[in-house]
Amino acid sequence: QVFSQHCPFLMGPIECLADVVTPDTDIQVTLSIFELASAAGVPCEVDPALVTALAGRRAEGSSPEEDYKVSCLLLVFVAVSLPLLAADPASLYNPELDG
């Protein structure tokens, strides 16, 4: 919000770029736009840092067993995080955002 108030001429084009992205857009272009938008604080549909981390992991030539282990660890991470987030008084559920 502060950035939007002080530099609307900079935030306007970034927000427009993030709005223009469609599922038909090239994945590299989409990731570049979402990386720019998330760095500026604009919410994105896809987390570019997570995509980059997963893509780097995939490029290493991991086996299906390794992929299965990583997916299980991700589920464990979510299972451990949910109770902590639920107990945090600053966390709240917004039905409009489903989160």
Order of alpha helices (4+ residues) and beta strands (2+ residues): alpha-alpha-alpha-alpha-alpha
